């Protein structure tokens, strides 16, 4: 997962990424990314924020307050963090407009795959000895 914090002039102020080994769907991954981004934004003391996501489905779910069982806990966390901001909006954007966050997410995933591969190789070596 990857996220960026940009100011009004579209200059990146902060960015981050993380990887999870077991995420049930792309929708859950997008929801986790938004939850992590909102948590990361808190120390900046921002009052007004716009969250962009290339998942129209997720943006619709957040706006409607619907909590499908698959991601209910994540969406509840997102809803809870909304009170930290005086004004927050969610906007669905085209995938090409989200390429920087997507690149961060792919880099985090690649790192996870490499780490998992190394761990498996270490385990295999241990069994061979």
MOPAC internal coordinates of N, CA, C and O (Angstrom, degrees):
PM7 1SCF
backbone

  N    0.0000 0     0.00 0     0.00 0    0    0    0
  C    1.4265 1     0.00 0     0.00 0    1    0    0
  C    1.5154 1   109.28 1     0.00 0    2    1    0
  O    1.2310 1   121.27 1   -35.64 1    3    2    1
  N    1.2964 1   115.18 1   144.36 1    3    2    1
  C    1.4511 1   118.76 1   179.23 1    5    3    2
  C    1.5159 1   110.67 1  -139.63 1    6    5    3
  O    1.2310 1   120.65 1   -29.80 1    7    6    5
  N    1.3196 1   116.35 1   150.20 1    7    6    5
  C    1.4467 1   121.29 1   177.96 1    9    7    6
  C    1.5234 1   109.44 1  -147.90 1   10    9    7
  O    1.2310 1   121.44 1   -24.00 1   11   10    9
  N    1.3314 1   114.85 1   156.00 1   11   10    9
  C    1.4596 1   122.18 1   176.63 1   13   11   10
  C    1.5152 1   108.93 1  -133.30 1   14   13   11
  O    1.2310 1   120.52 1   -34.58 1   15   14   13
  N    1.3112 1   116.60 1   145.42 1   15   14   13
  C    1.4543 1   122.68 1   172.66 1   17   15   14
  C    1.5193 1   106.42 1  -111.62 1   18   17   15
  O    1.2310 1   121.09 1   -60.71 1   19   18   17
  N    1.3378 1   115.51 1   119.29 1   19   18   17
  C    1.4665 1   120.71 1  -179.75 1   21   19   18
  C    1.5186 1   109.45 1  -119.64 1   22   21   19
  O    1.2310 1   121.14 1   -28.76 1   23   22   21
  N    1.3368 1   115.43 1   151.24 1   23   22   21
  C    1.4551 1   119.49 1   176.46 1   25   23   22
  C    1.5331 1   109.85 1   -88.28 1   26   25   23
  O    1.2310 1   120.86 1     6.72 1   27   26   25
  N    1.3317 1   115.95 1  -173.28 1   27   26   25
  C    1.4670 1   120.79 1  -178.06 1   29   27   26
  C    1.5233 1   113.27 1   -61.30 1   30   29   27
  O    1.2310 1   120.49 1   155.37 1   31   30   29
  N    1.3246 1   116.67 1   -24.63 1   31   30   29
  C    1.4660 1   120.84 1  -179.95 1   33   31   30
  C    1.5324 1   112.00 1   -91.49 1   34   33   31
  O    1.2310 1   120.68 1  -169.45 1   35   34   33
  N    1.3393 1   116.31 1    10.55 1   35   34   33
  C    1.4725 1   122.80 1   179.44 1   37   35   34
  C    1.5322 1   113.04 1    67.17 1   38   37   35
  O    1.2310 1   120.40 1  -156.93 1   39   38   37
  N    1.3237 1   116.83 1    23.07 1   39   38   37
  C    1.4598 1   121.38 1   176.09 1   41   39   38
  C    1.5310 1   107.86 1   -90.28 1   42   41   39
  O    1.2310 1   120.62 1   -49.09 1   43   42   41
  N    1.3248 1   116.43 1   130.91 1   43   42   41
  C    1.4576 1   120.83 1  -178.95 1   45   43   42
  C    1.5247 1   110.09 1   -71.83 1   46   45   43
  O    1.2310 1   120.89 1   -57.73 1   47   46   45
  N    1.3231 1   115.91 1   122.27 1   47   46   45
  C    1.4591 1   123.10 1   179.05 1   49   47   46
  C    1.5225 1   110.13 1   -93.32 1   50   49   47
  O    1.2310 1   121.13 1   141.31 1   51   50   49
  N    1.3136 1   115.45 1   -38.69 1   51   50   49
  C    1.4544 1   121.11 1  -178.65 1   53   51   50
  C    1.5228 1   108.65 1  -153.74 1   54   53   51
  O    1.2310 1   121.13 1   -23.05 1   55   54   53
  N    1.3193 1   115.45 1   156.95 1   55   54   53
  C    1.4596 1   120.16 1   176.85 1   57   55   54
  C    1.5156 1   108.67 1  -151.50 1   58   57   55
  O    1.2310 1   121.31 1   -19.56 1   59   58   57
  N    1.2995 1   115.10 1   160.44 1   59   58   57
  C    1.4504 1   118.81 1   179.59 1   61   59   58
  C    1.5078 1   111.37 1  -162.89 1   62   61   59
  O    1.2310 1   121.50 1   -13.64 1   63   62   61
  N    1.2932 1   114.73 1   166.36 1   63   62   61
  C    1.4611 1   120.39 1   177.07 1   65   63   62
  C    1.5197 1   108.57 1  -154.51 1   66   65   63
  O    1.2310 1   121.43 1   -20.61 1   67   66   65
  N    1.3040 1   114.87 1   159.39 1   67   66   65
  C    1.4556 1   120.87 1   175.26 1   69   67   66
  C    1.5151 1   107.71 1  -155.63 1   70   69   67
  O    1.2310 1   121.20 1   -13.86 1   71   70   69
  N    1.2945 1   115.30 1   166.14 1   71   70   69
  C    1.4634 1   119.05 1   179.14 1   73   71   70
  C    1.5196 1   109.37 1  -134.16 1   74   73   71
  O    1.2310 1   121.41 1   -35.01 1   75   74   73
  N    1.2848 1   114.91 1   144.99 1   75   74   73
  C    1.4541 1   122.97 1   178.78 1   77   75   74
  C    1.5132 1   106.86 1  -122.75 1   78   77   75
  O    1.2310 1   120.14 1   -41.78 1   79   78   77
  N    1.2995 1   117.34 1   138.22 1   79   78   77
  C    1.4575 1   119.56 1  -178.34 1   81   79   78
  C    1.5156 1   112.88 1   -74.68 1   82   81   79
  O    1.2310 1   119.73 1   143.41 1   83   82   81
  N    1.2998 1   118.12 1   -36.59 1   83   82   81
  C    1.4573 1   120.55 1  -174.09 1   85   83   82
  C    1.5237 1   110.46 1  -123.46 1   86   85   83
  O    1.2310 1   120.39 1   -85.71 1   87   86   85
  N    1.3094 1   116.86 1    94.29 1   87   86   85
  C    1.4540 1   122.96 1   176.38 1   89   87   86
  C    1.5263 1   106.47 1  -118.62 1   90   89   87
  O    1.2310 1   119.99 1   -56.16 1   91   90   89
  N    1.3311 1   117.62 1   123.84 1   91   90   89
  C    1.4624 1   120.00 1  -171.17 1   93   91   90
  C    1.5267 1   116.13 1   -68.85 1   94   93   91
  O    1.2310 1   119.98 1   157.91 1   95   94   93
  N    1.3344 1   117.64 1   -22.09 1   95   94   93
  C    1.4647 1   118.88 1  -176.51 1   97   95   94
  C    1.5240 1   110.43 1  -162.41 1   98   97   95
  O    1.2310 1   121.41 1   -11.68 1   99   98   97
  N    1.3285 1   114.92 1   168.32 1   99   98   97
  C    1.4656 1   120.33 1   175.64 1  101   99   98
  C    1.5296 1   110.04 1   -63.90 1  102  101   99
  O    1.2310 1   120.54 1   144.04 1  103  102  101
  N    1.3289 1   116.57 1   -35.96 1  103  102  101
  C    1.4618 1   120.93 1   178.52 1  105  103  102
  C    1.5306 1   110.68 1   -62.37 1  106  105  103
  O    1.2310 1   120.55 1   136.74 1  107  106  105
  N    1.3107 1   116.56 1   -43.26 1  107  106  105
  C    1.4689 1   120.75 1   177.67 1  109  107  106
  C    1.5280 1   110.49 1   -64.02 1  110  109  107
  O    1.2310 1   120.24 1   140.30 1  111  110  109
  N    1.3253 1   117.16 1   -39.70 1  111  110  109
  C    1.4691 1   120.98 1   178.86 1  113  111  110
  C    1.5264 1   110.76 1   -62.76 1  114  113  111
  O    1.2310 1   120.38 1   136.96 1  115  114  113
  N    1.3316 1   116.88 1   -43.04 1  115  114  113
  C    1.4692 1   120.59 1   178.06 1  117  115  114
  C    1.5292 1   110.49 1   -63.04 1  118  117  115
  O    1.2310 1   120.69 1   137.86 1  119  118  117
  N    1.3284 1   116.29 1   -42.14 1  119  118  117
  C    1.4647 1   120.46 1   179.73 1  121  119  118
  C    1.5298 1   110.77 1   -64.37 1  122  121  119
  O    1.2310 1   120.46 1   138.01 1  123  122  121
  N    1.3268 1   116.73 1   -41.99 1  123  122  121
  C    1.4683 1   120.41 1   177.24 1  125  123  122
  C    1.5258 1   110.99 1   -61.81 1  126  125  123
  O    1.2310 1   120.30 1   140.49 1  127  126  125
  N    1.3273 1   117.03 1   -39.51 1  127  126  125
  C    1.4671 1   120.95 1   179.41 1  129  127  126
  C    1.5235 1   110.54 1   -62.68 1  130  129  127
  O    1.2310 1   120.39 1   136.81 1  131  130  129
  N    1.3264 1   116.87 1   -43.19 1  131  130  129
  C    1.4665 1   119.74 1   178.93 1  133  131  130
  C    1.5267 1   110.22 1   -65.71 1  134  133  131
  O    1.2310 1   120.28 1   136.50 1  135  134  133
  N    1.3197 1   117.07 1   -43.50 1  135  134  133
  C    1.4706 1   119.88 1   179.08 1  137  135  134
  C    1.5294 1   110.59 1   -59.33 1  138  137  135
  O    1.2310 1   120.44 1   134.86 1  139  138  137
  N    1.3301 1   116.77 1   -45.14 1  139  138  137
  C    1.4711 1   120.07 1  -179.83 1  141  139  138
  C    1.5217 1   111.52 1   -65.89 1  142  141  139
  O    1.2310 1   120.46 1   140.59 1  143  142  141
  N    1.3247 1   116.72 1   -39.41 1  143  142  141
  C    1.4635 1   120.31 1   179.34 1  145  143  142
  C    1.5232 1   110.47 1   -62.95 1  146  145  143
  O    1.2310 1   120.26 1   134.13 1  147  146  145
  N    1.3258 1   117.10 1   -45.87 1  147  146  145
  C    1.4658 1   119.90 1   179.62 1  149  147  146
  C    1.5236 1   111.21 1   -61.30 1  150  149  147
  O    1.2310 1   120.25 1   141.09 1  151  150  149
  N    1.3078 1   117.13 1   -38.91 1  151  150  149
  C    1.4661 1   121.26 1   176.76 1  153  151  150
  C    1.5277 1   110.32 1   -64.08 1  154  153  151
  O    1.2310 1   120.62 1   138.92 1  155  154  153
  N    1.3217 1   116.41 1   -41.08 1  155  154  153
  C    1.4701 1   120.91 1  -179.38 1  157  155  154
  C    1.5245 1   112.06 1   -70.22 1  158  157  155
  O    1.2310 1   120.03 1   151.88 1  159  158  157
  N    1.3301 1   117.56 1   -28.12 1  159  158  157
  C    1.4670 1   120.96 1  -178.94 1  161  159  158
  C    1.5263 1   112.06 1   -75.02 1  162  161  159
  O    1.2310 1   119.59 1   155.43 1  163  162  161
  N    1.3052 1   118.40 1   -24.57 1  163  162  161
  C    1.4623 1   122.95 1  -173.41 1  165  163  162
  C    1.5339 1   113.56 1   -53.32 1  166  165  163
  O    1.2310 1   118.79 1   133.59 1  167  166  165
  N    1.3374 1   119.91 1   -46.41 1  167  166  165
  C    1.4726 1   119.13 1  -178.85 1  169  167  166
  C    1.5309 1   114.42 1   -63.64 1  170  169  167
  O    1.2310 1   119.78 1   162.76 1  171  170  169
  N    1.3213 1   118.03 1   -17.24 1  171  170  169
  C    1.4573 1   120.56 1  -179.33 1  173  171  170
  C    1.5274 1   112.01 1   -76.80 1  174  173  171
  O    1.2310 1   119.90 1   168.45 1  175  174  173
  N    1.3255 1   117.80 1   -11.55 1  175  174  173
  C    1.4589 1   121.33 1   179.03 1  177  175  174
  C    1.5159 1   113.87 1    67.79 1  178  177  175
  O    1.2310 1   120.45 1  -153.44 1  179  178  177
  N    1.3001 1   116.75 1    26.56 1  179  178  177
  C    1.4633 1   120.66 1  -179.50 1  181  179  178
  C    1.5207 1   110.41 1   -69.88 1  182  181  179
  O    1.2310 1   120.75 1   -37.61 1  183  182  181
  N    1.3179 1   116.17 1   142.39 1  183  182  181
  C    1.4620 1   120.56 1   176.55 1  185  183  182
  C    1.5281 1   111.75 1  -105.29 1  186  185  183
  O    1.2310 1   120.98 1   144.66 1  187  186  185
  N    1.3274 1   115.73 1   -35.34 1  187  186  185
  C    1.4648 1   120.54 1  -179.90 1  189  187  186
  C    1.5203 1   108.57 1  -115.23 1  190  189  187
  O    1.2310 1   121.19 1   -48.10 1  191  190  189
  N    1.3184 1   115.32 1   131.90 1  191  190  189
  C    1.4555 1   119.06 1  -176.84 1  193  191  190
  C    1.5269 1   109.92 1  -148.34 1  194  193  191
  O    1.2310 1   121.37 1   -36.75 1  195  194  193
  N    1.3082 1   114.98 1   143.25 1  195  194  193
  C    1.4647 1   120.96 1   172.84 1  197  195  194
  C    1.5179 1   107.39 1  -118.64 1  198  197  195
  O    1.2310 1   120.46 1   -54.39 1  199  198  197
  N    1.3202 1   116.72 1   125.61 1  199  198  197
  C    1.4546 1   122.59 1   179.51 1  201  199  198
  C    1.5193 1   107.99 1  -101.55 1  202  201  199
  O    1.2310 1   120.84 1   -58.74 1  203  202  201
  N    1.3255 1   116.00 1   121.26 1  203  202  201
  C    1.4604 1   121.42 1   177.22 1  205  203  202
  C    1.5197 1   109.23 1  -103.94 1  206  205  203
  O    1.2310 1   121.05 1   -41.61 1  207  206  205
  N    1.3213 1   115.60 1   138.39 1  207  206  205
  C    1.4609 1   120.96 1   177.77 1  209  207  206
  C    1.5173 1   108.65 1  -142.32 1  210  209  207
  O    1.2310 1   120.93 1   -34.86 1  211  210  209
  N    1.3339 1   115.83 1   145.14 1  211  210  209
  C    1.4645 1   118.31 1   176.28 1  213  211  210
  C    1.5327 1   111.51 1   -88.37 1  214  213  211
  O    1.2310 1   120.52 1  -166.14 1  215  214  213
  N    1.3257 1   116.62 1    13.86 1  215  214  213
  C    1.4649 1   121.53 1   176.07 1  217  215  214
  C    1.5302 1   109.70 1  -107.83 1  218  217  215
  O    1.2310 1   121.14 1   -82.49 1  219  218  217
  N    1.3316 1   115.43 1    97.51 1  219  218  217
  C    1.4670 1   120.99 1   178.05 1  221  219  218
  C    1.5281 1   110.74 1   -58.47 1  222  221  219
  O    1.2310 1   120.89 1   140.83 1  223  222  221
  N    1.3295 1   115.90 1   -39.17 1  223  222  221
  C    1.4686 1   120.71 1  -179.37 1  225  223  222
  C    1.5267 1   110.38 1   -60.96 1  226  225  223
  O    1.2310 1   120.38 1   132.64 1  227  226  225
  N    1.3183 1   116.88 1   -47.36 1  227  226  225
  C    1.4635 1   120.55 1  -178.56 1  229  227  226
  C    1.5247 1   111.39 1   -64.48 1  230  229  227
  O    1.2310 1   120.19 1   135.96 1  231  230  229
  N    1.3163 1   117.24 1   -44.04 1  231  230  229
  C    1.4627 1   120.57 1   178.82 1  233  231  230
  C    1.5311 1   109.67 1   -59.63 1  234  233  231
  O    1.2310 1   120.28 1   136.99 1  235  234  233
  N    1.3174 1   117.08 1   -43.01 1  235  234  233
  C    1.4726 1   120.87 1   178.28 1  237  235  234
  C    1.5255 1   111.44 1   -62.55 1  238  237  235
  O    1.2310 1   120.27 1   137.61 1  239  238  237
  N    1.3292 1   117.10 1   -42.39 1  239  238  237
  C    1.4656 1   120.66 1   179.02 1  241  239  238
  C    1.5252 1   111.41 1   -63.27 1  242  241  239
  O    1.2310 1   120.29 1   136.38 1  243  242  241
  N    1.3192 1   117.04 1   -43.62 1  243  242  241
  C    1.4691 1   120.90 1  -179.72 1  245  243  242
  C    1.5253 1   109.96 1   -63.22 1  246  245  243
  O    1.2310 1   120.61 1   135.46 1  247  246  245
  N    1.3338 1   116.44 1   -44.54 1  247  246  245
  C    1.4639 1   120.28 1  -179.18 1  249  247  246
  C    1.5226 1   112.15 1   -66.28 1  250  249  247
  O    1.2310 1   120.39 1   144.13 1  251  250  249
  N    1.3240 1   116.86 1   -35.87 1  251  250  249
  C    1.4703 1   120.57 1  -176.52 1  253  251  250
  C    1.5252 1   112.76 1   -82.58 1  254  253  251
  O    1.2310 1   120.42 1   159.63 1  255  254  253
  N    1.3276 1   116.80 1   -20.37 1  255  254  253
  C    1.4564 1   120.33 1  -176.51 1  257  255  254
  C    1.5208 1   113.22 1    80.35 1  258  257  255
  O    1.2310 1   120.36 1  -170.98 1  259  258  257
  N    1.3339 1   116.92 1     9.02 1  259  258  257
  C    1.4646 1   120.70 1   176.81 1  261  259  258
  C    1.5249 1   108.88 1   -74.81 1  262  261  259
  O    1.2310 1   120.99 1   -42.45 1  263  262  261
  N    1.3146 1   115.71 1   137.55 1  263  262  261
  C    1.4585 1   120.99 1  -178.62 1  265  263  262
  C    1.5181 1   109.92 1  -123.29 1  266  265  263
  O    1.2310 1   119.28 1   -92.99 1  267  266  265
  N    1.3325 1   118.97 1    87.01 1  267  266  265
  C    1.4619 1   119.62 1   176.10 1  269  267  266
  C    1.5315 1   109.37 1   -61.44 1  270  269  267
  O    1.2310 1   119.96 1   -37.40 1  271  270  269
  N    1.3239 1   117.69 1   142.60 1  271  270  269
  C    1.4702 1   120.83 1  -175.25 1  273  271  270
  C    1.5272 1   114.50 1   -50.69 1  274  273  271
  O    1.2310 1   120.11 1   142.61 1  275  274  273
  N    1.3163 1   117.40 1   -37.39 1  275  274  273
  C    1.4728 1   121.88 1  -176.87 1  277  275  274
  C    1.5286 1   112.79 1   -57.30 1  278  277  275
  O    1.2310 1   120.46 1   144.29 1  279  278  277
  N    1.3365 1   116.72 1   -35.71 1  279  278  277
  C    1.4672 1   120.23 1  -175.83 1  281  279  278
  C    1.5277 1   112.06 1  -127.90 1  282  281  279
  O    1.2310 1   120.01 1  -160.52 1  283  282  281
  N    1.3171 1   117.58 1    19.48 1  283  282  281
  C    1.4694 1   121.54 1  -176.00 1  285  283  282
  C    1.5272 1   112.25 1   -57.42 1  286  285  283
  O    1.2310 1   120.06 1   135.79 1  287  286  285
  N    1.3180 1   117.49 1   -44.21 1  287  286  285
  C    1.4640 1   120.44 1  -179.19 1  289  287  286
  C    1.5197 1   112.60 1   -64.36 1  290  289  287
  O    1.2310 1   120.89 1   138.72 1  291  290  289
  N    1.3172 1   115.91 1   -41.28 1  291  290  289
  C    1.4720 1   120.24 1   179.93 1  293  291  290
  C    1.5234 1   109.79 1   -66.04 1  294  293  291
  O    1.2310 1   120.56 1   135.26 1  295  294  293
  N    1.3499 1   116.53 1   -44.74 1  295  294  293
  C    1.4648 1   120.04 1   179.76 1  297  295  294
  C    1.5266 1   111.35 1   -65.19 1  298  297  295
  O    1.2310 1   120.03 1   145.50 1  299  298  297
  N    1.3266 1   117.55 1   -34.50 1  299  298  297
  C    1.4678 1   120.49 1   176.21 1  301  299  298
  C    1.5312 1   110.16 1   -63.43 1  302  301  299
  O    1.2310 1   120.30 1   139.73 1  303  302  301
  N    1.3211 1   117.02 1   -40.27 1  303  302  301
  C    1.4719 1   120.92 1   176.73 1  305  303  302
  C    1.5270 1   110.62 1   -62.78 1  306  305  303
  O    1.2310 1   120.67 1   137.29 1  307  306  305
  N    1.3313 1   116.32 1   -42.71 1  307  306  305
  C    1.4718 1   120.78 1   178.99 1  309  307  306
  C    1.5242 1   109.59 1   -62.40 1  310  309  307
  O    1.2310 1   120.15 1   132.05 1  311  310  309
  N    1.3313 1   117.31 1   -47.95 1  311  310  309
  C    1.4673 1   121.20 1   179.64 1  313  311  310
  C    1.5267 1   111.09 1   -58.39 1  314  313  311
  O    1.2310 1   120.54 1   139.49 1  315  314  313
  N    1.3188 1   116.57 1   -40.51 1  315  314  313
  C    1.4633 1   120.78 1  -179.85 1  317  315  314
  C    1.5297 1   111.40 1   -64.23 1  318  317  315
  O    1.2310 1   120.30 1   143.20 1  319  318  317
  N    1.3216 1   117.04 1   -36.80 1  319  318  317
  C    1.4675 1   120.13 1  -177.92 1  321  319  318
  C    1.5287 1   112.41 1   -76.09 1  322  321  319
  O    1.2310 1   119.54 1   167.29 1  323  322  321
  N    1.3220 1   118.49 1   -12.71 1  323  322  321
  C    1.4658 1   120.97 1  -179.97 1  325  323  322
  C    1.5239 1   111.79 1   -61.85 1  326  325  323
  O    1.2310 1   120.22 1   150.42 1  327  326  325
  N    1.3193 1   117.18 1   -29.58 1  327  326  325
  C    1.4651 1   120.96 1  -178.70 1  329  327  326
  C    1.5309 1   112.52 1   -68.52 1  330  329  327
  O    1.2310 1   120.30 1   166.76 1  331  330  329
  N    1.3269 1   117.02 1   -13.24 1  331  330  329
  C    1.4636 1   120.50 1   179.85 1  333  331  330
  C    1.5251 1   112.56 1   -76.70 1  334  333  331
  O    1.2310 1   120.49 1   168.50 1  335  334  333
  N    1.3298 1   116.67 1   -11.50 1  335  334  333
  C    1.4639 1   121.73 1  -176.77 1  337  335  334
  C    1.5271 1   109.33 1  -121.41 1  338  337  335
  O    1.2310 1   120.46 1   -37.63 1  339  338  337
  N    1.3352 1   116.72 1   142.37 1  339  338  337
  C    1.4637 1   119.10 1   179.00 1  341  339  338
  C    1.5239 1   110.92 1   -76.40 1  342  341  339
  O    1.2310 1   120.38 1   151.91 1  343  342  341
  N    1.3125 1   116.89 1   -28.09 1  343  342  341
  C    1.4618 1   121.16 1  -179.98 1  345  343  342
  C    1.5266 1   108.34 1  -145.66 1  346  345  343
  O    1.2310 1   120.86 1   -59.86 1  347  346  345
  N    1.3125 1   115.95 1   120.14 1  347  346  345
  C    1.4629 1   120.09 1   179.14 1  349  347  346
  C    1.5212 1   108.58 1  -137.78 1  350  349  347
  O    1.2310 1   121.08 1   -43.18 1  351  350  349
  N    1.3173 1   115.53 1   136.82 1  351  350  349
  C    1.4635 1   119.86 1   177.39 1  353  351  350
  C    1.5209 1   108.89 1  -133.21 1  354  353  351
  O    1.2310 1   121.40 1   -24.81 1  355  354  353
  N    1.3097 1   114.92 1   155.19 1  355  354  353
  C    1.4562 1   122.14 1   179.36 1  357  355  354
  C    1.5171 1   108.16 1  -120.42 1  358  357  355
  O    1.2310 1   121.07 1   -46.29 1  359  358  357
  N    1.3216 1   115.55 1   133.71 1  359  358  357
  C    1.4626 1   120.54 1  -176.91 1  361  359  358
  C    1.5230 1   109.70 1  -134.12 1  362  361  359
  O    1.2310 1   121.16 1   -47.38 1  363  362  361
  N    1.3224 1   115.38 1   132.62 1  363  362  361
  C    1.4614 1   120.58 1   174.26 1  365  363  362
  C    1.5238 1   107.94 1   -83.77 1  366  365  363
  O    1.2310 1   120.93 1   -49.47 1  367  366  365
  N    1.3254 1   115.82 1   130.53 1  367  366  365
  C    1.4633 1   120.71 1   179.73 1  369  367  366
  C    1.5277 1   108.99 1  -124.05 1  370  369  367
  O    1.2310 1   121.28 1   -15.98 1  371  370  369
  N    1.3171 1   115.15 1   164.02 1  371  370  369
  C    1.4648 1   120.39 1   178.37 1  373  371  370
  C    1.5267 1   109.55 1   -68.94 1  374  373  371
  O    1.2310 1   120.78 1   -30.21 1  375  374  373
  N    1.3083 1   116.12 1   149.79 1  375  374  373
  C    1.4670 1   121.66 1  -179.47 1  377  375  374
  C    1.5319 1   111.28 1   -55.52 1  378  377  375
  O    1.2310 1   120.44 1   140.91 1  379  378  377
  N    1.3338 1   116.77 1   -39.09 1  379  378  377
  C    1.4717 1   119.61 1  -178.60 1  381  379  378
  C    1.5291 1   111.93 1   -65.71 1  382  381  379
  O    1.2310 1   119.97 1   154.63 1  383  382  381
  N    1.3387 1   117.66 1   -25.37 1  383  382  381
  C    1.4649 1   121.27 1   177.34 1  385  383  382
  C    1.5271 1   111.71 1   -78.29 1  386  385  383
  O    1.2310 1   120.62 1   168.32 1  387  386  385
  N    1.3142 1   116.42 1   -11.68 1  387  386  385
  C    1.4617 1   121.83 1  -176.71 1  389  387  386
  C    1.5302 1   111.38 1  -109.47 1  390  389  387
  O    1.2310 1   120.44 1  -158.97 1  391  390  389
  N    1.3151 1   116.76 1    21.03 1  391  390  389
  C    1.4680 1   120.76 1  -172.28 1  393  391  390
  C    1.5319 1   113.24 1   -65.09 1  394  393  391
  O    1.2310 1   119.55 1   146.29 1  395  394  393
  N    1.3229 1   118.45 1   -33.71 1  395  394  393
  C    1.4725 1   119.86 1  -179.25 1  397  395  394
  C    1.5298 1   110.46 1   -66.34 1  398  397  395
  O    1.2310 1   120.19 1   133.89 1  399  398  397
  N    1.3277 1   117.25 1   -46.11 1  399  398  397
  C    1.4690 1   120.23 1   178.05 1  401  399  398
  C    1.5223 1   110.25 1   -66.26 1  402  401  399
  O    1.2310 1   120.53 1   142.64 1  403  402  401
  N    1.3199 1   116.59 1   -37.36 1  403  402  401
  C    1.4655 1   120.90 1   178.47 1  405  403  402
  C    1.5286 1   110.58 1   -62.95 1  406  405  403
  O    1.2310 1   120.13 1   140.35 1  407  406  405
  N    1.3215 1   117.35 1   -39.65 1  407  406  405
  C    1.4692 1   121.06 1   178.28 1  409  407  406
  C    1.5293 1   111.13 1   -64.12 1  410  409  407
  O    1.2310 1   120.50 1   138.79 1  411  410  409
  N    1.3267 1   116.65 1   -41.21 1  411  410  409
  C    1.4699 1   120.11 1   176.96 1  413  411  410
  C    1.5267 1   110.77 1   -62.33 1  414  413  411
  O    1.2310 1   120.77 1   138.45 1  415  414  413
  N    1.3260 1   116.13 1   -41.55 1  415  414  413
  C    1.4678 1   120.63 1   179.92 1  417  415  414
  C    1.5218 1   110.87 1   -64.69 1  418  417  415
  O    1.2310 1   120.52 1   137.77 1  419  418  417
  N    1.3231 1   116.61 1   -42.23 1  419  418  417
  C    1.4686 1   120.09 1   179.85 1  421  419  418
  C    1.5282 1   111.08 1   -65.75 1  422  421  419
  O    1.2310 1   120.37 1   142.24 1  423  422  421
  N    1.3196 1   116.90 1   -37.76 1  423  422  421
  C    1.4665 1   120.06 1   177.72 1  425  423  422
  C    1.5293 1   110.49 1   -64.73 1  426  425  423
  O    1.2310 1   120.36 1   139.52 1  427  426  425
  N    1.3290 1   116.92 1   -40.48 1  427  426  425
  C    1.4687 1   120.50 1   178.39 1  429  427  426
  C    1.5210 1   110.54 1   -65.44 1  430  429  427
  O    1.2310 1   120.46 1   140.40 1  431  430  429
  N    1.3247 1   116.73 1   -39.60 1  431  430  429
  C    1.4645 1   120.70 1   179.02 1  433  431  430
  C    1.5205 1   110.86 1   -66.31 1  434  433  431
  O    1.2310 1   120.41 1   138.22 1  435  434  433
  N    1.3255 1   116.82 1   -41.78 1  435  434  433
  C    1.4610 1   120.89 1   177.98 1  437  435  434
  C    1.5232 1   110.26 1   -60.84 1  438  437  435
  O    1.2310 1   120.70 1   138.00 1  439  438  437
  N    1.3200 1   116.27 1   -42.00 1  439  438  437
  C    1.4630 1   121.23 1   178.25 1  441  439  438
  C    1.5256 1   110.61 1   -61.83 1  442  441  439
  O    1.2310 1   120.33 1   139.10 1  443  442  441
  N    1.3271 1   116.98 1   -40.90 1  443  442  441
  C    1.4630 1   121.14 1   179.04 1  445  443  442
  C    1.5195 1   110.72 1   -64.90 1  446  445  443
  O    1.2310 1   120.31 1   137.06 1  447  446  445
  N    1.3252 1   117.00 1   -42.94 1  447  446  445
  C    1.4673 1   121.14 1  -179.65 1  449  447  446
  C    1.5211 1   110.24 1   -63.34 1  450  449  447
  O    1.2310 1   120.26 1   135.83 1  451  450  449
  N    1.3286 1   117.10 1   -44.17 1  451  450  449
  C    1.4639 1   120.98 1   179.15 1  453  451  450
  C    1.5218 1   109.93 1   -63.74 1  454  453  451
  O    1.2310 1   120.17 1   135.21 1  455  454  453
  N    1.3423 1   117.28 1   -44.79 1  455  454  453
  C    1.4661 1   120.52 1   179.06 1  457  455  454
  C    1.5170 1   111.18 1   -61.59 1  458  457  455
  O    1.2310 1   120.36 1   137.27 1  459  458  457
  N    1.3266 1   116.92 1   -42.73 1  459  458  457
  C    1.4646 1   120.91 1   179.07 1  461  459  458
  C    1.5157 1   110.78 1   -64.63 1  462  461  459
  O    1.2310 1   120.11 1   139.71 1  463  462  461
  N    1.3256 1   117.40 1   -40.29 1  463  462  461
  C    1.4617 1   121.13 1   178.97 1  465  463  462
  C    1.5197 1   110.78 1   -63.74 1  466  465  463
  O    1.2310 1   120.46 1   136.66 1  467  466  465
  N    1.3216 1   116.72 1   -43.34 1  467  466  465
  C    1.4652 1   120.54 1   178.73 1  469  467  466
  C    1.5222 1   110.91 1   -63.51 1  470  469  467
  O    1.2310 1   120.45 1   139.38 1  471  470  469
  N    1.3159 1   116.74 1   -40.62 1  471  470  469
  C    1.4574 1   120.76 1   179.06 1  473  471  470
  C    1.5262 1   110.10 1   -63.46 1  474  473  471
  O    1.2310 1   120.41 1   136.46 1  475  474  473
  N    1.3227 1   116.82 1   -43.54 1  475  474  473
  C    1.4621 1   119.95 1   178.60 1  477  475  474
  C    1.5219 1   110.97 1   -63.14 1  478  477  475
  O    1.2310 1   120.34 1   140.21 1  479  478  477
  N    1.3289 1   116.95 1   -39.79 1  479  478  477
  C    1.4571 1   119.76 1   179.24 1  481  479  478
  C    1.5238 1   110.10 1   -66.01 1  482  481  479
  O    1.2310 1   120.06 1   140.67 1  483  482  481
  N    1.3380 1   117.49 1   -39.33 1  483  482  481
  C    1.4607 1   120.39 1   178.26 1  485  483  482
  C    1.5240 1   110.14 1   -63.42 1  486  485  483
  O    1.2310 1   120.45 1   138.22 1  487  486  485
  N    1.3168 1   116.75 1   -41.78 1  487  486  485
  C    1.4605 1   120.12 1   178.94 1  489  487  486
  C    1.5229 1   110.46 1   -64.56 1  490  489  487
  O    1.2310 1   120.77 1   139.11 1  491  490  489
  N    1.3113 1   116.13 1   -40.89 1  491  490  489
  C    1.4622 1   120.18 1  -179.80 1  493  491  490
  C    1.5260 1   109.32 1   -62.81 1  494  493  491
  O    1.2310 1   120.47 1   137.61 1  495  494  493
  N    1.3296 1   116.70 1   -42.39 1  495  494  493
  C    1.4554 1   120.91 1   179.27 1  497  495  494
  C    1.5234 1   110.60 1   -62.38 1  498  497  495
  O    1.2310 1   120.67 1   138.18 1  499  498  497
  N    1.3204 1   116.32 1   -41.82 1  499  498  497
  C    1.4584 1   119.63 1   179.21 1  501  499  498
  C    1.5236 1   111.25 1   -60.61 1  502  501  499
  O    1.2310 1   120.63 1   140.82 1  503  502  501
  N    1.3100 1   116.41 1   -39.18 1  503  502  501
  C    1.4565 1   119.65 1  -179.85 1  505  503  502
  C    1.5279 1   111.74 1   -71.16 1  506  505  503
  O    1.2310 1   120.24 1   151.45 1  507  506  505
  N    1.3239 1   117.14 1   -28.55 1  507  506  505
  C    1.4607 1   120.39 1  -178.58 1  509  507  506
  C    1.5235 1   111.73 1   -75.38 1  510  509  507
  O    1.2310 1   119.89 1   152.77 1  511  510  509
  N    1.3117 1   117.81 1   -27.23 1  511  510  509
  C    1.4603 1   121.25 1  -178.61 1  513  511  510
  C    1.4658 1   108.45 1   -73.12 1  514  513  511
  O    1.2310 1   120.10 1   180.00 1  515  514  513

